[in-house]
Amino acid sequence: MSHARAVSLMVLATLLWSIAGVVTRHLDAARGFEVTFWRSLFNAATLLVLLVPLRGAALFRDILAGDRTIWFSGLCWAAMYTAFMVALTLTSVANVLVAMSTGPLLTALAARLFLGDRLPPRTWGAIGIAGLGIAWMFGAEATNPAPGASLLGSLVALGVPLGSSANFTLLQHKARQAREGGVRQDMLPPVLLGALLSAAVTLPLAWPLQASPHDLGLLALLGTVQLAAPCLLVVRLSRELPATELALLALLEVIFGVLLAWLGAGEAPAASTLAGGGLVLAALAANHLGGRNAPR
């Protein structure tokens, strides 16, 4: 695959991710945990259709065996799936995406604390600047909340980067064990397990179900096109593009998501969100660009 094609496909993946906010704003009756339930259920069904032919019985073997690594990673995925959609029902799309964009820096911090990785000064600086940006946004919401925004929703959204940082730290640990002579573990089953857990946990909270046929069509779109397809695509592109370039391109989800919610649902971001989000994105971009020529 050429570099240009790989970049184009990564941009497509971020565009697919970014439709969640604007699609959610056009639901008729489904709200709260019901939105999460249907999205996770459709995601799980799509993953089963795509992964069973590739993995066969191995897809379920480690799950049924109760492997702790698989289940911890699955819980992380479930937390990410659930927190994202619940947050979208509580606060603005822009606030959710800005909170999520702290994921790379939280992952770097977790790697320092639990894996002993040494962080360069630029990363410590980026963590500090991003923290200021998030504090700016949260402080404005607490003192003078904008229409459609809520501090609770932004706090719930932080469950996504927290879950992703825990998951990525685990993956790093398992990869190091494999390089040192251990058995390489298939980490696709946790993606499916997370979707099943998210659907199972949110079903009782979503009952009685009220989604209309129109809602089910939109939620099926979220589970298949917005979530399952781009996640599998990025797994493939990780073999073509450096991690730094993938991380930078993934930031486009914030820009696309805010614009789509603004143009497609009339949800204009608050000034505090734009300011705080700008600090977070600038910190992320500076950190990744500064590390492009650094030794591995």
N, C-alpha and C positions, 0 to 999 in steps of 0.2 A: 504494500500500500504506500502510495506517495505521501510525503509530508503534508502537502496541500489538501489532499483528500482526507487525511486523518484529522487535520485541524477543522475542516468543514464539517465532518461528522461529529466532532466534539461540540462545535457551536450548535449543531442540530440537537444534540443531547441536552444542552443547557436550555435551549428554547423549549423543548418538550417538558423539562422539569418546571419551567417557569409558568406554565399555563394553569397550575393548580389554583392559584389565587383567583384569577378572573373566572375560571369555571365554577369554583365554589360560590362565587357571588351571584350566580344565575340559577342556583337551586331553588325549588319551589317550597318544599315542606321539610326535607331532611335537614336536621340541625345537630350540632354537638357530636355526641359519641356515635350517632347513627351514620354520619358522614364518614367517620373513621372506620366503622365496621364494614360498610359496603366497599370502600376503597381497598381495604386490606383483603377482603374476601375475593374481589376481582383480581387483585394482585397475585394472591396465592393460586387462584385458578390458572392464571396466565403462566406463572412460573412452573406449575405442574405440567402444563401442555408443552412448554419449551424444554424443560430440564429432564423429564422422565425419559424421553428418547435418548438423551445424551448420557445420563448417569444410570438409568435403570434402578435396580434394587439398592445400589450403593447410595442413592440419594437419601434413603430412609434408614440405612443400616446404623450409622452413628447416632442418629436421632433416637431410634428405638433402644439402642444400647445405653442411652443415658450419658453419653460423653459430656463431661463438664465443660470442655472448651466450646463444643457445639451449642450447648444450652446457654452458656453465658453470652456468646455472640448472638444467638437468637433473641435473647432478652434485650440486648442492645438494639437490634433491628426493630423489635416490637416497640420499644420506647421511642425510637425515632419516628416510626410510622404513626404512632398514636399522638405524640406530642405535636407533630407538625400540623395535623388536621384539626386537632382540638384548638391549637393556638390560632389557626385561621378563622375559627368561628368566634374567637374572643377579641381579636384585635386586627389592625390593618395588615394588609399583605406586606407593605414596606417594613413594618416593625418586625414581622416574623422573619423576613429574609435578612434583615440587618443582624438580628440576633443569631441566625444560623451561620452567617459569614464568619463568626468568630471560631468556627470549628478547627481550621488549620492551626491557629495559635493555641487553642486549648489542647490539641493533640501534641503539639511541641512541648507544652508544659507537662502534660501527663507522661511523655516519654522521658523527660528530665527527672520526674519524681519517682517513676516506677521502673524504668529501664536503665537509668543512670546516664542517659545521653547528655552530652555537653552542648548547651545552646550558645551560639555566637552572640556577641553584644547586640547585633542588629535585630535578632529575634526577641531578646529581652525588651529592647526599645519598642518593637512592634507590638508586643503584648501590652506594654504600658499605654501606648497611644490608643490601641483598640479598646482597652479598658476605659479610658477617658471618653471615647466615643459612645460606648454603651452606657456609661454612667450619665452622660449628657442626655441621651435619649430617655433613659428610665427616669431621671430626675424631672425632666419636663413633663412626662406622663403623670408622675406622682403629684406634681404641684398644679399643673394646668393641662389636663388631658385633652387631646384633640378629638373631634368627632370620629367615632368608629374605632378609637384606640383605647387600650386598657393596659394597665401595668400588669395585671394578672396574666393576660394573654402573652405579653412579652416574656414574662418569667417562665410560662409554660413552654414557649418557643425555645428557651435555653436548654430544654431537655434534649433537643435534637443534636446540637454540637457536643453536649456532655456525653450522650450515648455514642455518638460517632467517635469521639476521642477515646473512650473506653474500649470500643470495638477495635479501632485501629491500633491501639497499644497492644491489645491481645494478639492481633495479627502479626505485628512486628515481633513479638516475643516468640510466637510459633515459627515464624520464618527463620529466626536466629537459631532455634533449636534444630530445624531441618538442615540448615547450613553446617551445623556442628555434628551432623551424623544422625540426627533423629529422623523420624518418619514424617514425610510431608503430608499434611492434612488437607482434605478437600473442604474449603470454606464456603461452597455454594449452598449446602444444606441449611446453614443458619439463616440465609436470606429468605428461604421458604418457611422455615420454622418461625421466624419473626412475624411474617405475614399471618400465619395460622394463629399464633399467640395473640396478636393484636386483634384479630377478628373475634377470637373466643372471649377475650377479656371485655371487649366493648359491647358484645351482643346483649348481655343482661342490662348494661347501662343504657343501651339504645332502645330497649323494649318499652312500649310497643312501637314497631317500625311504622314510619309514616311517609316514606319516600314514594313519590309519584312515579309513574313510568318515565316521565321526562327526567326526573332526578336519577333514576337508575341508569338511564343512558349516559348521563354526564359522569356519574360515579364509575361506571364501567370504563369510560374514556380515561378517567384518572388512574384507575388500577392497572390498565393495560398500556396505554400510550404515554401517560405522564410518568409512570413509575417503573413498571417492569421492563419495558423496551429500552429506555435510556440507561438504566442501571446495567443491563446486560451488554449494551453497546459500549459503555465506558470500560467494562471489564476487558473487552476485546481491544479497545484503543490503548489500554495501559501497556500493551506490548509494542505500541508504535510510537508513543509520545513520552518524553521524560515527565517525571512526576511534577517538576516545577511548572512545566508548560500546561499540564493538565489542571493544576491548582489555579493557575492564572485564568485559564479559559473558563473554569467552573464559576469564577466570579461574575461571569456574564449573566448567570441566573438571577442575581440580585437586580441588575439593570433591566433585563427583559421582564422579570416579574413585576417590578414597580411600574414600568411603562404599560404593560398589558392591563394591569389593574386600573391604571389611570385612564387609559383610552377605552378599555372594554367595559369598565364598571363604574367609571366616574369617581374612583377612589384616589384623590390627590394626597400625596404624602405630606405629613406635617413638616414644618421648617426644622424642628428639632431632630426629626428622623433623617432628613436630608443631611443635616450637619453632622450628626453622630455617625450615620452610615458612611459619609464621605471620609471621616477619620479612620473608620475601620477598614474600608477598601484601600485607602492610601497606605495604611500600615501593612496590610497584606501584600499589596503590590510591591512596595519598597523592599519588604523582607524577601520575597521570592526572587525579585530581580537582582537583589544584592547577592543572592546565593547561587546564581546561575553559573558563575565561574569558580565557585568555591570547590575545594576537593571534597570527594564523597566521605 
